[in-house]
Amino acid sequence: MNSTSKIALVGVALAFVAGTSHAAPASENWENSCAACHGEDGKAQTKQGKKLKIRDYTEAAVQAEMKDDEMIKAILDGYLENGKERMKGFRDEYSEQEAKDLVAFIRQLKT
């Protein structure tokens, strides 16, 4: 294989990787995976949010208690309380960067 062919092959490979590694914006991930329970606005005033007594992410006091690394872990691995799953993990759906982006999105919900 000559050098021109190698360069062309590398270009095709890079285009493929760039095309397959597109991450959705955090707002879209929130809407698709989080809003059903946490609410579009983060207030958790949904049927499931009320049933599970999910905390209002717009409240400054709630935000102050939440630690970024714990939030990332909950997004990726899920959340257990008293041995019961309260939230499923999204490790198979989101990268660590996407989880970090969701945390940043949640931080913006504070009023």
Secondary structure as UniProt FT lines:
FT   HELIX           3..20
FT   HELIX           26..33
FT   HELIX           35..38
FT   TURN            40..41
FT   HELIX           47..51
FT   TURN            52..53
FT   TURN            57..58
FT   HELIX           60..65
FT   HELIX           68..77
FT   STRAND          79..81
FT   TURN            82..83
FT   STRAND          84..87
FT   TURN            91..93
FT   HELIX           96..107
FT   TURN            108..109
//
